[in-house]
Amino acid sequence: MPEPRPLKVFLCHAKEDKPQVRELYRRLHADGIEVWLDERSLLPGQDWKVEIPKAVRESDVVIVCMSPVSARKEGFVQAEINFALDMALQKPEGTIYIVPAKLEECEVPDKLSRWQWVNLFEDANDGYEMLMLSLKLRAKNLGASLVPPQKEPARTASSQPQIQKVSLPSSTKIVAAANQRKLEVYTLANMEFVLVPKGKFIMGGTVDDEKPKGGIDIPYDYWMARFPITNAQYNDFIAPVKAKHPVENWSKIKDHPVVNVTWNHAMSFCMWLNDEFAHELPDGYTFRLPTEAEWEKAARGVDGRIYPWGNAFDAKKCNTEEGKKGGTTPVGLYSPQGDSPYGCADMAGNVWEWTRSLWGTDWGEPAFKYPYRFDDRREDESADKSILRVLRGGSFDFDSRNARCSCRSLDDPDDFFSDYFGFRVCASPILS
């Protein structure tokens, strides 16, 4: 007897509803369902006009996520619904295939009104339990399975220390750092992180887009990855689905930072990290792209220095245009001499790094001015893709001015590929 396959579910939604849909994705995945979500399942190089209809066609259930925005929105979300309706006509009578799911109070469109909807915003747990009953019934009728992913076994005392919930992780090794300091390194998700403690630091600079320079208080501890995500680490993410790597010759430069990744690809990588390794984090923490403030504090410390190592530029401490490398270099090549006060490497040069933060609606005018505030909506993950996202750190193809810790760049989160755009991740409290 062949082993039962997992139940396949497609999440149809408008991009404005991403935060609620991501949470639904996480819950379904944790309950053993194979979920197709564009930012998690659509990979670099794939043609979305081909892959999305294919995913709908191969899914056992299509959950149509509804809100006042999606109900009246024109565009591809309506095409997805219409394609699912065409597929529903091919199913036997009584098949649970289309499930309308209300994320907020809204009217169910007429074309979906024949199917009973589920309420996922009031008494959300009750609604989710009703949804799972439907999915379990569909799985039973198909002979499919709902098997939650296995957690990693707890580490023993002879290996790395187990990172307990409700407490901070313990450092896993001590390495040499700049200025003959010793640096505590934390291992999370098979990557090296350093602790950035809560408190005030000097953020901003003298350039218009960086003004005003002043004190910002980050009210929580967080961990920043020591290095940008490498080609090898990105391959761990895409290899299980046999997707094409965004770097043509990546296997020859495994320790170089991955490039040719959009903001949305970086976000998908973070979702994968949480799927696989969230159990290693303290309660209330998640793997994600750093905010501008988190990135800048990790890069410059508390004293407002211009570069991670100090106020004077030094081409021997970073990979910028002045060094004439002409391309990326292995992460950590300039460590520890080019490290930040907290031990982060490559925060000046090598690749521009995506952050979580919004820039604005125009290349020339920030929508959210300094001083930085955590409650001013600049960390809105669901913002329209016309709202540009901030990159930090400069690259091998830009000069020392762009490698300053306060320097800000920007680009479209969805459509732009570049051989000098990469990213690093942090482990921080969940932001709404």
Buried (B, 14 or more C-beta within 10 A) or exposed (E): EEEEEBBBBBBBBBBBBBEBBBEBBBBBBEBBBBBBBBBBBBBBEBEEEEBBBEBBEEBBBBBBBBBEBBBEBEEBBBBBBEBBBEBBEEEEEEBBBBBBBBBBEBEBBEEBEEBEBBBBBEEBEEBBEBBBEBBBEBBEEBEBBBEEEEEEEEEEEEEBBEBEEEEEBEBBEEBEBBEEEEBBBBBBBEBBBBBBEEEEBBBBBEEEBBBEBEEBEBEBBBBBBBBBBBBBBBBBBBEEEEBEBBBEEBEEBBBBBBBBBBBBBBBBBBBBBBBBBBEBBBEEBBBBBBBBBBBBBBBBBBEBBBBBBBEEBBBEBBBBBBBEBEBBBBBBBBBBBBBBBBBBBBBBBBBBBBBBBBBBEEEEEBBBBBEBEBEEEBBBBBBEBEBBBBBBBBBBBBEBEBBBBBBBBBBBBBEBEBBBBBBBBBBBBEEE
